[in-house]
């Protein structure tokens, strides 16, 4: 049986994204640009699904439980002329937890824990913030999520989980994924051991 194709969408922009603040598990809503990005991603997704010969009723739609991801999924589905609420939530798709650093900018993180911040800059994949998660832990939950997929899937999640999924599926290494920018308003397609971005 072939591996499921994943159409992965990062949630649209929030005010904290715009301000350079790390959100982690904080429930921050989309801003106006974020709404537009989500709708745009829905249009891109519709073209990809048609091109790949997939039927909407044979796709699973799964989102992170955080409000920025849920609202993005609703707007994506509306762009596809599907009922906005026709998706399930999976806590494994939540963003990497930044612990005490949630709500902080990079400069504020550095000022609050300079030695730990320096350690994390050298080894972002393994070092976790105080009270937060490491990318190693997020990779484990993303691998677990992927292994239980039974169908081609549209997933709306976060930048950190996208990086972890890339490593879990072997399309990136921790070194290449750690600082990779995950675009909002784009669709990342994981298929047949490869990754492509469409925007």
Biotite code that builds the C-alpha atoms (Angstrom):
import biotite.structure as struc

atoms = struc.array([
    struc.Atom([0.000, 0.000, 0.000], chain_id="A", res_id=1, res_name="UNK", atom_name="CA", element="C"),
    struc.Atom([1.490, 3.407, -0.962], chain_id="A", res_id=2, res_name="UNK", atom_name="CA", element="C"),
    struc.Atom([2.276, 5.909, 1.775], chain_id="A", res_id=3, res_name="UNK", atom_name="CA", element="C"),
    struc.Atom([-0.344, 8.628, 2.306], chain_id="A", res_id=4, res_name="UNK", atom_name="CA", element="C"),
    struc.Atom([0.179, 11.997, 0.662], chain_id="A", res_id=5, res_name="UNK", atom_name="CA", element="C"),
    struc.Atom([0.062, 14.903, 3.115], chain_id="A", res_id=6, res_name="UNK", atom_name="CA", element="C"),
    struc.Atom([-1.031, 18.378, 2.065], chain_id="A", res_id=7, res_name="UNK", atom_name="CA", element="C"),
    struc.Atom([0.458, 20.386, 4.929], chain_id="A", res_id=8, res_name="UNK", atom_name="CA", element="C"),
    struc.Atom([-0.545, 24.005, 5.583], chain_id="A", res_id=9, res_name="UNK", atom_name="CA", element="C"),
    struc.Atom([0.916, 26.231, 8.258], chain_id="A", res_id=10, res_name="UNK", atom_name="CA", element="C"),
    struc.Atom([-1.683, 28.448, 9.927], chain_id="A", res_id=11, res_name="UNK", atom_name="CA", element="C"),
    struc.Atom([-1.990, 32.035, 8.719], chain_id="A", res_id=12, res_name="UNK", atom_name="CA", element="C"),
    struc.Atom([-0.279, 34.975, 10.384], chain_id="A", res_id=13, res_name="UNK", atom_name="CA", element="C"),
    struc.Atom([-1.139, 36.210, 13.877], chain_id="A", res_id=14, res_name="UNK", atom_name="CA", element="C"),
    struc.Atom([-0.262, 39.450, 15.643], chain_id="A", res_id=15, res_name="UNK", atom_name="CA", element="C"),
    struc.Atom([2.445, 37.571, 17.541], chain_id="A", res_id=16, res_name="UNK", atom_name="CA", element="C"),
    struc.Atom([3.954, 36.269, 14.280], chain_id="A", res_id=17, res_name="UNK", atom_name="CA", element="C"),
    struc.Atom([4.028, 39.832, 12.982], chain_id="A", res_id=18, res_name="UNK", atom_name="CA", element="C"),
    struc.Atom([5.758, 41.005, 16.175], chain_id="A", res_id=19, res_name="UNK", atom_name="CA", element="C"),
    struc.Atom([8.309, 38.165, 16.159], chain_id="A", res_id=20, res_name="UNK", atom_name="CA", element="C"),
    struc.Atom([6.898, 36.592, 19.324], chain_id="A", res_id=21, res_name="UNK", atom_name="CA", element="C"),
    struc.Atom([7.114, 32.827, 19.825], chain_id="A", res_id=22, res_name="UNK", atom_name="CA", element="C"),
    struc.Atom([3.600, 31.449, 20.307], chain_id="A", res_id=23, res_name="UNK", atom_name="CA", element="C"),
    struc.Atom([4.099, 27.790, 21.123], chain_id="A", res_id=24, res_name="UNK", atom_name="CA", element="C"),
    struc.Atom([0.958, 26.526, 22.837], chain_id="A", res_id=25, res_name="UNK", atom_name="CA", element="C"),
    struc.Atom([-0.559, 29.994, 23.369], chain_id="A", res_id=26, res_name="UNK", atom_name="CA", element="C"),
    struc.Atom([-3.935, 30.382, 21.645], chain_id="A", res_id=27, res_name="UNK", atom_name="CA", element="C"),
    struc.Atom([-3.402, 33.445, 19.456], chain_id="A", res_id=28, res_name="UNK", atom_name="CA", element="C"),
    struc.Atom([-5.995, 34.173, 16.707], chain_id="A", res_id=29, res_name="UNK", atom_name="CA", element="C"),
    struc.Atom([-5.285, 34.995, 13.079], chain_id="A", res_id=30, res_name="UNK", atom_name="CA", element="C"),
    struc.Atom([-4.901, 38.616, 12.044], chain_id="A", res_id=31, res_name="UNK", atom_name="CA", element="C"),
    struc.Atom([-6.318, 40.029, 8.801], chain_id="A", res_id=32, res_name="UNK", atom_name="CA", element="C"),
    struc.Atom([-3.326, 38.922, 6.755], chain_id="A", res_id=33, res_name="UNK", atom_name="CA", element="C"),
    struc.Atom([-3.621, 35.467, 8.318], chain_id="A", res_id=34, res_name="UNK", atom_name="CA", element="C"),
    struc.Atom([-7.206, 35.180, 7.116], chain_id="A", res_id=35, res_name="UNK", atom_name="CA", element="C"),
    struc.Atom([-6.142, 36.111, 3.583], chain_id="A", res_id=36, res_name="UNK", atom_name="CA", element="C"),
    struc.Atom([-3.238, 33.644, 3.667], chain_id="A", res_id=37, res_name="UNK", atom_name="CA", element="C"),
    struc.Atom([-5.543, 30.817, 4.758], chain_id="A", res_id=38, res_name="UNK", atom_name="CA", element="C"),
    struc.Atom([-7.988, 31.528, 1.943], chain_id="A", res_id=39, res_name="UNK", atom_name="CA", element="C"),
    struc.Atom([-5.110, 31.686, -0.540], chain_id="A", res_id=40, res_name="UNK", atom_name="CA", element="C"),
    struc.Atom([-3.771, 28.339, 0.695], chain_id="A", res_id=41, res_name="UNK", atom_name="CA", element="C"),
    struc.Atom([-7.239, 26.866, 0.150], chain_id="A", res_id=42, res_name="UNK", atom_name="CA", element="C"),
    struc.Atom([-7.151, 27.993, -3.474], chain_id="A", res_id=43, res_name="UNK", atom_name="CA", element="C"),
    struc.Atom([-3.685, 26.499, -3.993], chain_id="A", res_id=44, res_name="UNK", atom_name="CA", element="C"),
    struc.Atom([-4.837, 23.287, -2.347], chain_id="A", res_id=45, res_name="UNK", atom_name="CA", element="C"),
    struc.Atom([-7.874, 23.035, -4.615], chain_id="A", res_id=46, res_name="UNK", atom_name="CA", element="C"),
    struc.Atom([-5.655, 23.250, -7.697], chain_id="A", res_id=47, res_name="UNK", atom_name="CA", element="C"),
    struc.Atom([-3.274, 20.613, -6.332], chain_id="A", res_id=48, res_name="UNK", atom_name="CA", element="C"),
    struc.Atom([-6.056, 18.208, -5.417], chain_id="A", res_id=49, res_name="UNK", atom_name="CA", element="C"),
    struc.Atom([-7.583, 18.544, -8.880], chain_id="A", res_id=50, res_name="UNK", atom_name="CA", element="C"),
    struc.Atom([-4.183, 18.100, -10.559], chain_id="A", res_id=51, res_name="UNK", atom_name="CA", element="C"),
    struc.Atom([-3.446, 14.983, -8.496], chain_id="A", res_id=52, res_name="UNK", atom_name="CA", element="C"),
    struc.Atom([-6.841, 13.441, -9.197], chain_id="A", res_id=53, res_name="UNK", atom_name="CA", element="C"),
    struc.Atom([-7.875, 13.282, -5.549], chain_id="A", res_id=54, res_name="UNK", atom_name="CA", element="C"),
    struc.Atom([-11.507, 13.435, -4.498], chain_id="A", res_id=55, res_name="UNK", atom_name="CA", element="C"),
    struc.Atom([-12.393, 15.606, -1.503], chain_id="A", res_id=56, res_name="UNK", atom_name="CA", element="C"),
    struc.Atom([-14.483, 12.840, 0.049], chain_id="A", res_id=57, res_name="UNK", atom_name="CA", element="C"),
    struc.Atom([-11.471, 10.512, 0.124], chain_id="A", res_id=58, res_name="UNK", atom_name="CA", element="C"),
    struc.Atom([-9.228, 12.967, 1.952], chain_id="A", res_id=59, res_name="UNK", atom_name="CA", element="C"),
    struc.Atom([-8.879, 13.240, 5.713], chain_id="A", res_id=60, res_name="UNK", atom_name="CA", element="C"),
    struc.Atom([-8.863, 16.805, 7.101], chain_id="A", res_id=61, res_name="UNK", atom_name="CA", element="C"),
    struc.Atom([-6.993, 17.168, 10.412], chain_id="A", res_id=62, res_name="UNK", atom_name="CA", element="C"),
    struc.Atom([-5.945, 20.273, 12.343], chain_id="A", res_id=63, res_name="UNK", atom_name="CA", element="C"),
    struc.Atom([-4.043, 21.264, 15.442], chain_id="A", res_id=64, res_name="UNK", atom_name="CA", element="C"),
    struc.Atom([-6.461, 22.195, 18.244], chain_id="A", res_id=65, res_name="UNK", atom_name="CA", element="C"),
    struc.Atom([-4.982, 25.708, 18.561], chain_id="A", res_id=66, res_name="UNK", atom_name="CA", element="C"),
    struc.Atom([-7.337, 28.428, 17.343], chain_id="A", res_id=67, res_name="UNK", atom_name="CA", element="C"),
    struc.Atom([-4.993, 29.783, 14.675], chain_id="A", res_id=68, res_name="UNK", atom_name="CA", element="C"),
    struc.Atom([-4.863, 26.346, 13.030], chain_id="A", res_id=69, res_name="UNK", atom_name="CA", element="C"),
    struc.Atom([-8.573, 25.619, 13.448], chain_id="A", res_id=70, res_name="UNK", atom_name="CA", element="C"),
    struc.Atom([-9.556, 28.927, 11.861], chain_id="A", res_id=71, res_name="UNK", atom_name="CA", element="C"),
    struc.Atom([-7.100, 28.398, 9.029], chain_id="A", res_id=72, res_name="UNK", atom_name="CA", element="C"),
    struc.Atom([-8.650, 24.993, 8.317], chain_id="A", res_id=73, res_name="UNK", atom_name="CA", element="C"),
    struc.Atom([-12.134, 26.506, 8.308], chain_id="A", res_id=74, res_name="UNK", atom_name="CA", element="C"),
    struc.Atom([-11.062, 29.109, 5.747], chain_id="A", res_id=75, res_name="UNK", atom_name="CA", element="C"),
    struc.Atom([-9.260, 26.490, 3.648], chain_id="A", res_id=76, res_name="UNK", atom_name="CA", element="C"),
    struc.Atom([-12.383, 24.350, 3.539], chain_id="A", res_id=77, res_name="UNK", atom_name="CA", element="C"),
    struc.Atom([-14.573, 27.353, 2.704], chain_id="A", res_id=78, res_name="UNK", atom_name="CA", element="C"),
    struc.Atom([-12.242, 28.113, -0.235], chain_id="A", res_id=79, res_name="UNK", atom_name="CA", element="C"),
    struc.Atom([-12.838, 24.527, -1.390], chain_id="A", res_id=80, res_name="UNK", atom_name="CA", element="C"),
    struc.Atom([-16.627, 25.005, -1.072], chain_id="A", res_id=81, res_name="UNK", atom_name="CA", element="C"),
    struc.Atom([-16.707, 22.416, 1.723], chain_id="A", res_id=82, res_name="UNK", atom_name="CA", element="C"),
    struc.Atom([-18.476, 22.704, 5.102], chain_id="A", res_id=83, res_name="UNK", atom_name="CA", element="C"),
    struc.Atom([-16.169, 24.699, 7.366], chain_id="A", res_id=84, res_name="UNK", atom_name="CA", element="C"),
    struc.Atom([-16.475, 22.283, 10.285], chain_id="A", res_id=85, res_name="UNK", atom_name="CA", element="C"),
    struc.Atom([-15.761, 19.042, 8.405], chain_id="A", res_id=86, res_name="UNK", atom_name="CA", element="C"),
    struc.Atom([-12.438, 18.195, 10.052], chain_id="A", res_id=87, res_name="UNK", atom_name="CA", element="C"),
    struc.Atom([-11.041, 16.573, 13.173], chain_id="A", res_id=88, res_name="UNK", atom_name="CA", element="C"),
    struc.Atom([-8.548, 17.847, 15.735], chain_id="A", res_id=89, res_name="UNK", atom_name="CA", element="C"),
    struc.Atom([-5.410, 16.003, 16.793], chain_id="A", res_id=90, res_name="UNK", atom_name="CA", element="C"),
    struc.Atom([-3.355, 17.246, 19.738], chain_id="A", res_id=91, res_name="UNK", atom_name="CA", element="C"),
    struc.Atom([-0.197, 15.732, 18.235], chain_id="A", res_id=92, res_name="UNK", atom_name="CA", element="C"),
    struc.Atom([-0.323, 18.515, 15.621], chain_id="A", res_id=93, res_name="UNK", atom_name="CA", element="C"),
    struc.Atom([-0.041, 21.292, 18.231], chain_id="A", res_id=94, res_name="UNK", atom_name="CA", element="C"),
    struc.Atom([2.954, 23.608, 18.031], chain_id="A", res_id=95, res_name="UNK", atom_name="CA", element="C"),
    struc.Atom([6.233, 22.893, 19.810], chain_id="A", res_id=96, res_name="UNK", atom_name="CA", element="C"),
    struc.Atom([5.949, 24.168, 23.391], chain_id="A", res_id=97, res_name="UNK", atom_name="CA", element="C"),
    struc.Atom([8.338, 27.004, 24.208], chain_id="A", res_id=98, res_name="UNK", atom_name="CA", element="C"),
    struc.Atom([7.649, 26.933, 27.959], chain_id="A", res_id=99, res_name="UNK", atom_name="CA", element="C"),
    struc.Atom([8.619, 30.138, 29.752], chain_id="A", res_id=100, res_name="UNK", atom_name="CA", element="C"),
    struc.Atom([9.734, 31.660, 26.435], chain_id="A", res_id=101, res_name="UNK", atom_name="CA", element="C"),
    struc.Atom([6.220, 31.729, 24.966], chain_id="A", res_id=102, res_name="UNK", atom_name="CA", element="C"),
    struc.Atom([5.301, 35.300, 24.130], chain_id="A", res_id=103, res_name="UNK", atom_name="CA", element="C"),
    struc.Atom([8.954, 36.373, 23.975], chain_id="A", res_id=104, res_name="UNK", atom_name="CA", element="C"),
    struc.Atom([11.029, 37.644, 21.082], chain_id="A", res_id=105, res_name="UNK", atom_name="CA", element="C"),
    struc.Atom([14.464, 36.190, 20.348], chain_id="A", res_id=106, res_name="UNK", atom_name="CA", element="C"),
    struc.Atom([16.181, 39.110, 22.088], chain_id="A", res_id=107, res_name="UNK", atom_name="CA", element="C"),
    struc.Atom([13.985, 38.639, 25.169], chain_id="A", res_id=108, res_name="UNK", atom_name="CA", element="C"),
    struc.Atom([14.778, 34.908, 25.240], chain_id="A", res_id=109, res_name="UNK", atom_name="CA", element="C"),
    struc.Atom([18.487, 35.655, 25.037], chain_id="A", res_id=110, res_name="UNK", atom_name="CA", element="C"),
    struc.Atom([18.261, 38.193, 27.875], chain_id="A", res_id=111, res_name="UNK", atom_name="CA", element="C"),
    struc.Atom([16.242, 35.907, 30.167], chain_id="A", res_id=112, res_name="UNK", atom_name="CA", element="C"),
    struc.Atom([18.424, 32.763, 29.862], chain_id="A", res_id=113, res_name="UNK", atom_name="CA", element="C"),
    struc.Atom([21.669, 33.692, 28.047], chain_id="A", res_id=114, res_name="UNK", atom_name="CA", element="C"),
    struc.Atom([23.543, 30.422, 28.651], chain_id="A", res_id=115, res_name="UNK", atom_name="CA", element="C"),
    struc.Atom([20.612, 28.188, 27.770], chain_id="A", res_id=116, res_name="UNK", atom_name="CA", element="C"),
    struc.Atom([19.792, 30.333, 24.757], chain_id="A", res_id=117, res_name="UNK", atom_name="CA", element="C"),
    struc.Atom([23.362, 29.933, 23.505], chain_id="A", res_id=118, res_name="UNK", atom_name="CA", element="C"),
    struc.Atom([23.159, 26.156, 24.025], chain_id="A", res_id=119, res_name="UNK", atom_name="CA", element="C"),
    struc.Atom([19.912, 26.007, 22.088], chain_id="A", res_id=120, res_name="UNK", atom_name="CA", element="C"),
    struc.Atom([21.353, 28.086, 19.255], chain_id="A", res_id=121, res_name="UNK", atom_name="CA", element="C"),
    struc.Atom([24.124, 25.471, 18.937], chain_id="A", res_id=122, res_name="UNK", atom_name="CA", element="C"),
    struc.Atom([21.780, 22.475, 19.164], chain_id="A", res_id=123, res_name="UNK", atom_name="CA", element="C"),
    struc.Atom([18.222, 23.593, 18.465], chain_id="A", res_id=124, res_name="UNK", atom_name="CA", element="C"),
    struc.Atom([16.968, 20.051, 17.893], chain_id="A", res_id=125, res_name="UNK", atom_name="CA", element="C"),
    struc.Atom([17.874, 18.630, 21.289], chain_id="A", res_id=126, res_name="UNK", atom_name="CA", element="C"),
    struc.Atom([17.817, 21.553, 23.735], chain_id="A", res_id=127, res_name="UNK", atom_name="CA", element="C"),
    struc.Atom([14.423, 22.588, 25.083], chain_id="A", res_id=128, res_name="UNK", atom_name="CA", element="C"),
    struc.Atom([13.415, 25.879, 26.728], chain_id="A", res_id=129, res_name="UNK", atom_name="CA", element="C"),
    struc.Atom([12.523, 25.799, 30.446], chain_id="A", res_id=130, res_name="UNK", atom_name="CA", element="C"),
    struc.Atom([9.159, 24.048, 30.689], chain_id="A", res_id=131, res_name="UNK", atom_name="CA", element="C"),
    struc.Atom([9.092, 23.481, 26.927], chain_id="A", res_id=132, res_name="UNK", atom_name="CA", element="C"),
    struc.Atom([9.744, 20.737, 24.398], chain_id="A", res_id=133, res_name="UNK", atom_name="CA", element="C"),
    struc.Atom([12.684, 19.715, 22.284], chain_id="A", res_id=134, res_name="UNK", atom_name="CA", element="C"),
    struc.Atom([12.318, 19.132, 18.562], chain_id="A", res_id=135, res_name="UNK", atom_name="CA", element="C"),
    struc.Atom([13.263, 15.508, 19.278], chain_id="A", res_id=136, res_name="UNK", atom_name="CA", element="C"),
    struc.Atom([10.042, 15.141, 21.287], chain_id="A", res_id=137, res_name="UNK", atom_name="CA", element="C"),
    struc.Atom([7.963, 16.851, 18.598], chain_id="A", res_id=138, res_name="UNK", atom_name="CA", element="C"),
    struc.Atom([9.489, 14.593, 15.937], chain_id="A", res_id=139, res_name="UNK", atom_name="CA", element="C"),
    struc.Atom([8.391, 11.540, 17.937], chain_id="A", res_id=140, res_name="UNK", atom_name="CA", element="C"),
    struc.Atom([4.785, 12.709, 18.097], chain_id="A", res_id=141, res_name="UNK", atom_name="CA", element="C"),
    struc.Atom([4.733, 13.672, 14.421], chain_id="A", res_id=142, res_name="UNK", atom_name="CA", element="C"),
    struc.Atom([6.111, 10.246, 13.487], chain_id="A", res_id=143, res_name="UNK", atom_name="CA", element="C"),
    struc.Atom([3.417, 8.639, 15.626], chain_id="A", res_id=144, res_name="UNK", atom_name="CA", element="C"),
    struc.Atom([0.749, 10.811, 13.946], chain_id="A", res_id=145, res_name="UNK", atom_name="CA", element="C"),
    struc.Atom([1.974, 9.921, 10.467], chain_id="A", res_id=146, res_name="UNK", atom_name="CA", element="C"),
    struc.Atom([2.066, 6.178, 11.149], chain_id="A", res_id=147, res_name="UNK", atom_name="CA", element="C"),
    struc.Atom([-1.638, 6.088, 11.978], chain_id="A", res_id=148, res_name="UNK", atom_name="CA", element="C"),
    struc.Atom([-2.798, 7.901, 8.823], chain_id="A", res_id=149, res_name="UNK", atom_name="CA", element="C"),
    struc.Atom([-5.121, 5.745, 6.746], chain_id="A", res_id=150, res_name="UNK", atom_name="CA", element="C"),
    struc.Atom([-5.718, 8.109, 3.824], chain_id="A", res_id=151, res_name="UNK", atom_name="CA", element="C"),
    struc.Atom([-4.265, 11.051, 1.926], chain_id="A", res_id=152, res_name="UNK", atom_name="CA", element="C"),
    struc.Atom([-4.578, 13.956, 4.349], chain_id="A", res_id=153, res_name="UNK", atom_name="CA", element="C"),
    struc.Atom([-4.902, 17.718, 4.535], chain_id="A", res_id=154, res_name="UNK", atom_name="CA", element="C"),
    struc.Atom([-3.226, 18.871, 7.754], chain_id="A", res_id=155, res_name="UNK", atom_name="CA", element="C"),
    struc.Atom([-3.216, 22.401, 9.175], chain_id="A", res_id=156, res_name="UNK", atom_name="CA", element="C"),
    struc.Atom([-0.585, 22.830, 11.818], chain_id="A", res_id=157, res_name="UNK", atom_name="CA", element="C"),
    struc.Atom([2.467, 24.931, 12.697], chain_id="A", res_id=158, res_name="UNK", atom_name="CA", element="C"),
    struc.Atom([5.999, 25.794, 11.656], chain_id="A", res_id=159, res_name="UNK", atom_name="CA", element="C"),
    struc.Atom([7.634, 23.700, 14.368], chain_id="A", res_id=160, res_name="UNK", atom_name="CA", element="C"),
    struc.Atom([5.560, 20.638, 13.587], chain_id="A", res_id=161, res_name="UNK", atom_name="CA", element="C"),
    struc.Atom([6.324, 21.044, 9.873], chain_id="A", res_id=162, res_name="UNK", atom_name="CA", element="C"),
    struc.Atom([10.060, 20.935, 10.605], chain_id="A", res_id=163, res_name="UNK", atom_name="CA", element="C"),
    struc.Atom([9.616, 17.907, 12.841], chain_id="A", res_id=164, res_name="UNK", atom_name="CA", element="C"),
    struc.Atom([7.532, 16.107, 10.200], chain_id="A", res_id=165, res_name="UNK", atom_name="CA", element="C"),
    struc.Atom([10.240, 16.747, 7.603], chain_id="A", res_id=166, res_name="UNK", atom_name="CA", element="C"),
    struc.Atom([12.763, 15.018, 9.849], chain_id="A", res_id=167, res_name="UNK", atom_name="CA", element="C"),
    struc.Atom([10.347, 12.238, 10.821], chain_id="A", res_id=168, res_name="UNK", atom_name="CA", element="C"),
    struc.Atom([9.776, 11.421, 7.136], chain_id="A", res_id=169, res_name="UNK", atom_name="CA", element="C"),
    struc.Atom([13.434, 11.712, 6.162], chain_id="A", res_id=170, res_name="UNK", atom_name="CA", element="C"),
    struc.Atom([13.095, 14.660, 3.768], chain_id="A", res_id=171, res_name="UNK", atom_name="CA", element="C"),
    struc.Atom([15.303, 16.868, 5.955], chain_id="A", res_id=172, res_name="UNK", atom_name="CA", element="C"),
    struc.Atom([17.881, 16.451, 8.701], chain_id="A", res_id=173, res_name="UNK", atom_name="CA", element="C"),
    struc.Atom([17.774, 18.173, 12.084], chain_id="A", res_id=174, res_name="UNK", atom_name="CA", element="C"),
    struc.Atom([20.572, 20.448, 10.904], chain_id="A", res_id=175, res_name="UNK", atom_name="CA", element="C"),
    struc.Atom([18.737, 21.530, 7.737], chain_id="A", res_id=176, res_name="UNK", atom_name="CA", element="C"),
    struc.Atom([15.263, 21.713, 9.295], chain_id="A", res_id=177, res_name="UNK", atom_name="CA", element="C"),
    struc.Atom([16.044, 23.577, 12.524], chain_id="A", res_id=178, res_name="UNK", atom_name="CA", element="C"),
    struc.Atom([16.119, 27.057, 10.998], chain_id="A", res_id=179, res_name="UNK", atom_name="CA", element="C"),
    struc.Atom([13.974, 26.423, 7.929], chain_id="A", res_id=180, res_name="UNK", atom_name="CA", element="C"),
    struc.Atom([11.333, 29.099, 7.367], chain_id="A", res_id=181, res_name="UNK", atom_name="CA", element="C"),
    struc.Atom([7.866, 27.585, 6.898], chain_id="A", res_id=182, res_name="UNK", atom_name="CA", element="C"),
    struc.Atom([5.799, 29.884, 4.731], chain_id="A", res_id=183, res_name="UNK", atom_name="CA", element="C"),
    struc.Atom([2.251, 30.917, 5.577], chain_id="A", res_id=184, res_name="UNK", atom_name="CA", element="C"),
    struc.Atom([-0.274, 30.773, 2.728], chain_id="A", res_id=185, res_name="UNK", atom_name="CA", element="C"),
    struc.Atom([1.572, 27.897, 1.024], chain_id="A", res_id=186, res_name="UNK", atom_name="CA", element="C"),
    struc.Atom([0.897, 24.174, 0.702], chain_id="A", res_id=187, res_name="UNK", atom_name="CA", element="C"),
    struc.Atom([3.693, 21.683, 1.420], chain_id="A", res_id=188, res_name="UNK", atom_name="CA", element="C"),
    struc.Atom([3.138, 18.302, -0.203], chain_id="A", res_id=189, res_name="UNK", atom_name="CA", element="C"),
    struc.Atom([4.800, 15.244, 1.320], chain_id="A", res_id=190, res_name="UNK", atom_name="CA", element="C"),
    struc.Atom([4.543, 12.408, -1.201], chain_id="A", res_id=191, res_name="UNK", atom_name="CA", element="C"),
    struc.Atom([6.595, 9.337, -2.124], chain_id="A", res_id=192, res_name="UNK", atom_name="CA", element="C"),
    struc.Atom([9.506, 10.308, 0.112], chain_id="A", res_id=193, res_name="UNK", atom_name="CA", element="C"),
    struc.Atom([9.784, 13.817, -1.302], chain_id="A", res_id=194, res_name="UNK", atom_name="CA", element="C"),
    struc.Atom([8.620, 17.314, -0.372], chain_id="A", res_id=195, res_name="UNK", atom_name="CA", element="C"),
    struc.Atom([7.414, 20.118, -2.630], chain_id="A", res_id=196, res_name="UNK", atom_name="CA", element="C"),
    struc.Atom([6.086, 23.589, -1.793], chain_id="A", res_id=197, res_name="UNK", atom_name="CA", element="C"),
    struc.Atom([3.325, 25.336, -3.729], chain_id="A", res_id=198, res_name="UNK", atom_name="CA", element="C"),
    struc.Atom([2.289, 28.954, -3.218], chain_id="A", res_id=199, res_name="UNK", atom_name="CA", element="C"),
])
